[in-house]
């Protein structure tokens, strides 16, 4: 369960830190390739088949700017800052050092627009209004990311013509793998739903939840508990917003094939990975209504100055899901969402935005450690990205030009929020591991500030049309 305090540095175990510090640069060391329980390298023929496992981590609403603000809070320096007039011919990123481990991975930008939209690199850096119109929502973005098909805002798992389209969870299962979704917001919300359901409206939570429960997913973890409020307090009367009463009762009473979990100790048991404690399939719903932490009562002036909910955190959920899915010798696909970054962005809440980005980054660290102890980069592909940017976060004096955020470690950065909605900016797309070289072949354009970019359909396209393609 969460018991966080502000941390200005983030670290893993010593062994993992040694591996990360060298492997990220392409250097092979004994720690990276040997050791107790280390998997043997794949043969050349196995490597050609692409990734056995895919871990797709989505910081919902997390643009370059959200990552930059969090890094400023942690260390007082960051990358991705932009300064100057709104002129794409002269604008460029200011230099800075990496803070998060994944910042030293391969990096491309990612366009995020929905069906009928576009990304114009010149317009994006010439006109502040341009990026604040025509933005995708999480349903359309999630569908594009999970299926490779653009669709309209609000739509889950259907293409722009209303036809159901296959998602990466379904393709993973079709190829003998396991599949799961994890989120820090309700499990039936737009992003996890995009990897599991097909519905004309993201707001049809009961229909989406039922489809997810009836699907072949092996892991479903998230918030949205009907018996608890946003402070993790027991409600006098349940509120079945994100799952129908009959479906919740079926899950909690053991009438489905899922092992049901809603206590912190349940998630911790999975995360410990003891074989006798790992079910083949698990449904876990944290004891909180809408978000693990963001929705809790109180106004935060600084990160963590309001006592956090005593509920499971995203790193523990992620570790638990990996242990359950990792039992399949044929591999798995797992989507992990830091969903409340978006909620903090809509609220223009800097303190809680940093909390949520840190929780997501901690989950990334937990997943990296799992890959390096239980799998390997030869067989696992890991992606860290976003579905869109939220809040148009930037320096304190943006518009008409661009200004950098500034700050010292342990202090809220000096910054400005310029929207309460999503924007059409490109977002960062970090990747590492098996098959990752394929993404460099999918570049669709070059942004004057962020560099080469791919589209948000790229992972589904590479996997479903390439590495995980089905025989005719």
C-alpha positions in Angstrom: 0.0 0.0 0.0 1.1 3.5 -0.5 3.1 5.3 2.2 5.0 7.8 0.0 7.0 10.8 1.0 8.7 13.3 -1.4 11.7 11.6 -2.9 14.2 13.8 -4.8 16.0 10.7 -6.2 14.6 7.4 -7.4 16.5 4.1 -7.4 16.3 0.4 -7.7 18.3 -2.4 -6.1 22.0 -2.1 -6.6 22.1 -5.0 -9.0 19.3 -3.4 -11.1 21.0 -0.1 -11.0 24.3 -1.6 -12.4 22.3 -3.3 -15.2 20.4 -0.2 -16.1 23.4 2.1 -16.1 25.1 0.0 -18.6 22.5 -1.8 -20.6 20.7 1.4 -21.4 23.9 2.4 -23.2 24.2 -0.9 -25.1 27.0 -2.2 -22.9 26.8 -5.8 -21.8 28.1 -6.7 -18.4 28.0 -10.0 -16.4 25.3 -8.5 -14.3 23.1 -8.0 -17.3 23.6 -11.4 -18.8 24.3 -13.8 -15.9 23.5 -14.2 -12.3 21.1 -16.3 -10.3 18.0 -17.2 -12.3 19.0 -15.1 -15.3 17.3 -16.3 -18.5 19.5 -17.6 -21.3 19.8 -15.4 -24.4 17.4 -16.1 -27.2 18.7 -17.9 -30.3 18.9 -16.0 -33.6 15.8 -17.7 -34.9 13.9 -16.9 -31.7 14.9 -13.3 -31.8 13.7 -12.9 -35.4 10.2 -13.8 -34.1 10.1 -10.5 -32.2 9.1 -10.0 -28.6 7.7 -12.8 -26.5 6.4 -10.3 -24.0 5.2 -6.7 -24.6 4.7 -4.3 -21.7 2.9 -1.1 -22.9 3.0 1.6 -20.2 0.7 4.6 -20.8 1.0 7.8 -18.7 -2.5 9.1 -19.6 -2.1 12.9 -20.3 1.6 12.9 -19.7 3.4 15.0 -22.3 7.1 16.0 -22.3 6.0 18.9 -20.1 4.6 16.7 -17.3 7.8 14.6 -17.2 9.9 17.8 -17.2 8.0 19.3 -14.2 8.4 16.1 -12.2 12.1 15.9 -13.0 12.5 19.5 -11.9 10.8 18.7 -8.6 13.1 15.7 -8.1 16.5 17.2 -9.2 16.2 20.8 -10.2 17.0 20.1 -13.8 15.3 18.5 -16.8 15.1 18.0 -20.5 12.4 19.0 -23.1 12.2 22.7 -22.3 11.5 25.1 -25.1 12.3 28.9 -25.1 11.9 31.5 -27.8 9.4 33.0 -30.2 6.6 30.9 -31.8 8.8 30.2 -34.8 9.4 26.6 -35.7 12.4 27.6 -37.8 14.4 28.6 -34.7 12.8 26.8 -31.8 14.6 23.8 -30.3 14.8 21.9 -27.0 17.1 23.2 -24.3 19.8 20.8 -23.2 19.4 18.8 -20.0 20.3 15.5 -18.3 18.1 12.4 -17.9 16.5 11.8 -14.5 14.4 8.7 -15.2 16.0 5.5 -16.3 13.9 5.3 -19.4 15.0 8.7 -20.7 18.1 7.0 -21.9 16.2 4.6 -24.1 15.3 5.0 -27.7 13.0 8.0 -28.1 10.7 9.2 -30.9 7.8 11.5 -30.7 4.2 10.2 -31.1 1.3 11.9 -32.8 -2.0 11.3 -31.1 -4.9 12.7 -33.2 -8.2 10.9 -33.7 -10.0 9.9 -37.0 -10.3 12.8 -39.3 -7.6 14.8 -37.5 -4.0 15.6 -38.3 -0.7 16.7 -36.7 0.9 19.7 -38.4 4.4 20.2 -37.0 4.7 23.7 -38.3 1.3 24.8 -37.0 1.9 23.2 -33.6 4.9 25.5 -32.9 3.5 28.6 -34.6 0.1 29.0 -33.0 -0.8 28.1 -29.4 -4.4 27.9 -30.4 -3.8 25.2 -33.0 -2.7 22.5 -30.5 -5.7 23.2 -28.3 -8.2 22.3 -31.0 -9.0 18.9 -32.5 -7.3 16.9 -29.7 -8.1 13.2 -29.2 -9.7 11.8 -26.1 -8.4 8.6 -24.3 -11.0 6.4 -26.0 -9.9 7.2 -29.5 -6.3 7.3 -28.6 -6.5 4.1 -26.7 -8.3 2.4 -29.6 -5.6 3.5 -32.0 -2.8 2.3 -29.7 -4.5 -1.0 -29.0 -5.8 -1.8 -32.5 -3.9 0.2 -35.1 -7.2 1.8 -36.2 -8.1 5.5 -35.9 -11.6 6.1 -34.5 -13.8 8.9 -33.3 -13.6 10.4 -29.8 -15.6 8.5 -27.2 -15.5 5.2 -29.1 -13.9 2.0 -27.7 -12.6 -0.8 -29.9 -14.6 0.2 -33.0 -13.2 1.8 -36.2 -14.5 5.0 -37.7 -17.2 3.0 -39.5 -18.4 1.5 -36.3 -16.9 -2.0 -37.0 -15.3 -4.0 -34.2 -11.5 -4.2 -34.5 -9.1 -6.6 -32.9 -6.9 -5.3 -30.1 -3.5 -6.3 -28.9 -4.8 -8.3 -26.0 -6.9 -10.4 -28.3 -4.0 -10.9 -30.7 -1.7 -11.9 -27.8 -4.3 -14.5 -26.7 -4.7 -15.7 -30.3 -1.0 -16.4 -30.5 -1.0 -18.4 -27.2 0.0 -15.6 -24.9 -1.7 -14.2 -21.8 -3.0 -10.7 -21.6 -3.9 -8.1 -19.0 -4.6 -4.5 -18.1 -3.7 -2.5 -15.1 -4.8 1.1 -14.2 -4.7 3.6 -11.4 -8.2 4.7 -12.4 -11.4 2.6 -12.8 -10.7 -0.7 -14.7 -13.5 0.0 -17.1 -12.3 3.5 -17.9 -11.3 4.4 -21.5 -7.7 3.4 -21.7 -7.9 -0.1 -20.1 -11.2 -0.6 -22.0 -9.5 0.0 -25.3 -7.3 -3.1 -24.8 -10.3 -5.2 -23.8 -13.7 -4.1 -25.1 -15.7 -2.8 -28.1 -18.4 -0.2 -27.5 -19.8 2.9 -29.1 -19.4 4.9 -26.0 -16.7 5.0 -23.4 -19.4 6.0 -20.8 -21.2 2.7 -21.0 -19.2 1.5 -18.0 -21.4 -1.4 -17.1 -21.4 -2.8 -20.7 -17.6 -2.4 -20.9 -17.0 -4.0 -17.5 -19.2 -7.0 -18.4 -17.3 -7.5 -21.7 -14.0 -7.3 -19.9 -15.1 -9.8 -17.3 -16.4 -12.2 -20.0 -13.3 -11.8 -22.1 -10.2 -14.0 -22.1 -8.1 -11.5 -20.3 -6.0 -13.1 -17.6 -5.5 -10.0 -15.4 -7.7 -7.0 -14.8 -6.5 -4.6 -12.0 -7.8 -1.1 -11.3 -9.9 1.3 -9.2 -13.6 1.7 -9.3 -14.7 -0.1 -6.2 -18.5 0.3 -5.5 -18.2 0.0 -1.7 -15.5 2.7 -1.1 -15.2 6.5 -1.7 -12.2 8.4 -3.0 -10.7 8.5 0.6 -10.9 4.7 0.7 -13.7 4.9 3.3 -16.5 2.4 3.3 -19.7 3.8 1.9 -23.0 3.4 3.7 -24.6 2.5 0.3 -22.6 1.1 -2.6 -22.4 3.1 -5.8 -22.1 0.8 -8.9 -20.8 3.4 -11.3 -18.0 1.5 -13.0 -19.4 -2.1 -12.7 -22.9 -3.4 -12.5 -24.0 -4.9 -9.1 -24.6 -8.3 -10.5 -21.2 -8.5 -12.1 -19.4 -7.3 -9.0 -21.3 -9.9 -7.0 -20.3 -12.6 -9.4 -16.6 -11.6 -9.1 -16.5 -11.2 -5.4 -18.4 -14.4 -4.7 -16.1 -16.5 -6.9 -18.6 -17.2 -9.6 -16.2 -16.3 -12.4 -12.8 -17.9 -13.4 -11.0 -15.0 -11.9 -9.3 -15.0 -8.5 -10.9 -12.0 -6.8 -8.8 -9.5 -4.9 -9.6 -6.1 -3.3 -7.4 -6.0 -0.2 -3.9 -4.6 -0.2 -2.7 -7.9 1.1 -4.1 -9.7 -1.9 -2.1 -7.5 -4.3 1.0 -7.9 -2.1 0.6 -11.6 -2.2 0.6 -11.6 -6.0 3.5 -9.2 -6.1 5.6 -11.5 -3.9 5.3 -14.0 -6.7 5.2 -17.2 -4.6 4.1 -19.9 -7.0 1.5 -21.3 -4.6 -0.1 -17.8 -4.3 -0.4 -17.1 -8.0 -3.7 -17.8 -9.7 -4.0 -18.4 -13.5 -6.4 -15.4 -13.8 -6.9 -12.5 -11.4 -9.3 -9.6 -11.1 -8.3 -7.0 -8.6 -10.2 -3.8 -7.6 -8.6 -1.4 -5.2 -10.7 -0.2 -2.3 -11.2 3.3 -3.7 -13.9 4.8 -5.9 -12.2 6.5 -8.8 -8.5 6.9 -8.4 -5.9 5.4 -6.1 -4.8 8.9 -4.8 -5.7 11.9 -7.0 -9.3 12.0 -5.9 -8.7 12.0 -2.2 -10.0 14.9 -0.1 -7.9 18.1 0.6 -6.1 20.7 -1.4 -2.4 19.9 -2.0 0.1 22.8 -1.9 3.0 20.5 -2.2 3.2 16.8 -3.2 2.2 14.5 -0.4 1.3 17.3 2.1 -2.2 15.7 2.2 -2.2 12.2 3.7 -2.4 9.6 1.1 -5.0 6.8 0.9 -3.8 3.5 2.4 -4.4 1.5 -0.8 -2.2 -0.5 -3.2 -0.1 1.6 -5.5 0.6 1.2 -9.2 4.1 -0.3 -8.8 2.6 -3.1 -6.7 -0.3 -3.7 -9.1 2.2 -3.8 -12.0 4.5 -6.3 -10.2 1.5 -8.5 -9.3 0.2 -8.5 -12.9 3.6 -9.4 -14.3 3.9 -12.4 -11.9 0.5 -13.7 -12.8 1.0 -13.3 -16.6 4.6 -14.4 -16.5 3.5 -18.0 -15.7 2.7 -18.4 -19.4 5.8 -19.8 -21.1 4.5 -18.5 -24.5 4.6 -14.9 -23.3 2.1 -12.1 -22.6 0.9 -8.6 -23.4 0.3 -6.2 -20.5 -1.0 -2.6 -20.7 -0.3 -0.5 -17.5 -1.9 2.9 -17.2 -1.0 5.8 -14.9 -4.5 7.1 -15.5 -4.7 10.0 -13.0 -1.9 12.0 -14.5 -4.7 13.1 -16.9 -7.1 13.9 -14.0 -4.5 16.1 -12.4 -3.9 17.8 -15.8 -7.6 18.6 -16.2 -7.6 20.1 -12.7 -4.4 22.0 -13.4 -3.1 20.6 -10.1 0.7 20.7 -10.1 1.3 19.0 -6.8 -0.9 16.0 -7.6 0.3 15.9 -11.1 3.8 15.3 -9.8 2.5 12.7 -7.4 0.9 10.8 -10.2 3.9 11.1 -12.6 6.1 9.8 -9.8 3.8 6.9 -9.1 3.9 6.0 -12.8 7.7 6.4 -12.9 7.9 4.1 -9.9 5.8 1.5 -11.7 8.2 1.8 -14.7 11.1 1.1 -12.4 9.3 -1.9 -10.9 8.6 -3.3 -14.4 12.3 -2.7 -15.5 13.4 -4.7 -12.4 11.0 -7.5 -13.3 12.3 -7.7 -16.9 15.9 -7.8 -15.7 15.3 -10.5 -13.0 12.5 -12.6 -14.4 12.9 -12.1 -18.2 15.4 -10.2 -20.4 15.6 -7.5 -23.0 16.1 -10.2 -25.6 12.6 -11.4 -25.2 10.6 -8.5 -23.8 9.7 -5.2 -25.5 8.8 -2.3 -23.1 7.2 0.9 -24.2 6.7 4.1 -22.0 4.5 6.7 -23.6 1.3 8.7 -23.4 -2.0 8.8 -25.2 -2.1 12.6 -25.3 -1.1 15.7 -23.4 -3.5 17.3 -20.9 -3.4 20.9 -19.5 -0.9 22.5 -22.0 1.6 22.8 -19.2 4.6 25.0 -19.9 6.7 27.9 -18.6 5.1 30.7 -16.5 5.1 33.3 -19.3 4.2 31.3 -22.3 2.2 32.9 -25.2 2.8 34.3 -27.6 6.2 32.7 -27.4 7.6 29.8 -25.3 9.3 29.9 -21.9 10.9 27.2 -19.8 9.7 25.9 -16.5 12.3 26.5 -13.7 12.6 25.2 -10.2 14.8 23.7 -7.4 14.7 20.2 -6.1 11.9 19.6 -3.6 10.0 22.7 -4.7 7.1 23.1 -7.1 8.4 24.4 -10.4 7.5 27.8 -11.7 5.1 27.0 -14.5 1.8 27.7 -16.1 -1.3 25.7 -17.2 -2.9 27.0 -20.4 -5.8 24.6 -20.8 -8.1 22.4 -18.8 -8.4 19.9 -21.7 -6.3 17.7 -23.9 -4.0 19.1 -26.6 -2.8 17.9 -30.0 0.9 18.0 -29.1 3.1 15.1 -29.9 4.1 13.1 -26.8 7.2 11.1 -25.9 7.6 7.5 -27.1 10.3 5.7 -25.2 11.1 2.0 -26.1 13.6 -0.7 -25.4 14.0 -4.4 -25.9 13.1 -7.2 -28.3 12.0 -5.9 -31.7 12.4 -2.2 -30.8 14.5 -1.5 -33.9 11.3 -1.9 -36.0 9.9 1.4 -34.7 12.6 3.3 -36.5 11.2 2.0 -39.8 7.8 3.5 -39.1 8.6 7.3 -38.9 5.9 9.4 -40.5 7.3 12.9 -40.1 9.7 15.2 -38.4 8.7 17.7 -35.7 10.9 20.9 -35.7 11.4 20.6 -31.9 10.8 17.0 -30.9 12.4 15.3 -34.0 11.1 12.3 -35.8 7.7 11.0 -34.9 5.6 7.9 -35.4 1.8 7.7 -35.2 0.0 6.2 -32.2 -1.0 3.2 -34.3 2.6 2.1 -34.6 2.8 -0.6 -31.9 -0.3 -2.4 -33.0 0.8 -2.2 -36.6 4.3 -3.5 -35.9 3.0 -6.4 -33.7 -0.2 -7.4 -35.6 1.1 -6.9 -39.1 4.6 -8.1 -38.3 5.9 -9.9 -35.3 2.6 -11.3 -34.1 1.0 -11.6 -37.5 -1.4 -14.6 -38.0 -0.9 -17.0 -40.9 -3.4 -16.7 -43.7 
